[in-house]
Amino acid sequence: MRMQPDLYMPERVGKVQLDYRWFDERERYSDGDEVEDFLLKMVQEKRDPWQVLRQDHRWPVLYHLTPGRTVITEPMRILPTDRVLEIGAGMGAITGALAQRAAGVDCVELSLQRSLVNAYRHQAQEGIRIIVGNYESIPFQETYEVVTLIGVLEYAGMYIHQAQHPAQALLKSICHRMKPGARLYIAIENRLGMKYFAGCPEDHLAYSFVGIEGYHTDVPIRTYSRQELIQLLAKVGFADPVFWYPFPDYKLPSVIYSEESLRMGGIPAVANYDLHRYRVFDEQKAMSSMTAEEFGVFANSFLVEVIKR
């Protein structure tokens, strides 16, 4: 049964428009009601995020509130005339940064709670529309100059239900939403990231070495190696991807390396923020010993740009 908008589901928060036509309450994704209620209250009260972060050290609070998340947008080519489709906008960690550079941003977000956090967070920002629902269910009419998948592609198996190969189906659908010459940006962990070899648990499943050993066929969440991403994109018609390497990872990047900058050396420390871990060896020493090509294979995360030809 679909829930209809009511008094607790505003159609506009400040300048932000909310669209509930494809909201389905059965589709859920959450860090837990308690922490998400807390985050909604923080943005409704317009609390300073740095003040909140100094007092609350929980990982979801850091992940959703820190302004440092916006660093991932810096290599993206976004023109003032571009319209952006942000798939999996979450609580809006990068929505505002996209909206400041573009003519408008259409956000797609499965979670009602997270959509409300995003709306209250950016209520003074022009040009933001939040479509609440599963991307697969939304009959888009528009096409876009820029599309972002930040921490989303790995979850395709959970939310793309009508396809044998969900990640491929998601990318193919996105291609249809893009204008000729449009850019798609994907941020995702590397299945063969150095931190996983050194003992960090897999970010989504919380077990050590599970991605390296190969995901079980019944696991809907999966990340990809560099070569696997290249092959997946090629199946959809995206050729010549450009790779960047966010460090420590794409979630909280302090620096983003291009292919060219890797050849200049200077590898930062590798970190894992939210989970216990083993320490099998020193990741920084291992990464510093590698060539630029080897570094690209074992980077913890990727930011990938592909262009629709």
HELIX and SHEET records of a PDB file:
HELIX    1   1 ASP A   33  GLN A   44  1                                  12    
HELIX    2   2 PRO A   49  GLN A   55  1                                   7    
HELIX    3   3 TRP A   59  LEU A   65  1                                   7    
HELIX    4   4 PRO A   67  THR A   73  5                                   7    
HELIX    5   5 THR A   95  ARG A  101  1                                   7    
HELIX    6   6 LEU A  112  ARG A  121  1                                  10    
HELIX    7   7 TYR A  135  SER A  137  5                                   3    
HELIX    8   8 LEU A  153  TYR A  155  5                                   3    
HELIX    9   9 ALA A  156  TYR A  159  1                                   4    
HELIX   10  10 PRO A  166  HIS A  176  1                                  11    
HELIX   11  11 MET A  194  PHE A  197  1                                   4    
HELIX   12  12 VAL A  210  GLU A  213  1                                   4    
HELIX   13  13 ARG A  226  VAL A  236  1                                  11    
HELIX   14  14 GLU A  259  LEU A  262  1                                   4    
HELIX   15  15 GLU A  283  SER A  288  1                                   6    
HELIX   16  16 ALA A  292  PHE A  298  1                                   7    
SHEET    1   A10 ARG A  12  VAL A  13  0                                        
SHEET    2   A10 VAL A  16  ASP A  19 -1                                        
SHEET    3   A10 ILE A 128  VAL A 132  1                                        
SHEET    4   A10 GLY A 104  GLU A 109  1                                        
SHEET    5   A10 ARG A  83  ILE A  87  1                                        
SHEET    6   A10 TYR A 144  ILE A 150  1                                        
SHEET    7   A10 MET A 178  GLU A 189  1                                        
SHEET    8   A10 SER A 301  ILE A 307 -1                                        
SHEET    9   A10 VAL A 242  PHE A 247 -1                                        
SHEET   10   A10 VAL A 255  SER A 258 -1                                        
END                                                                             
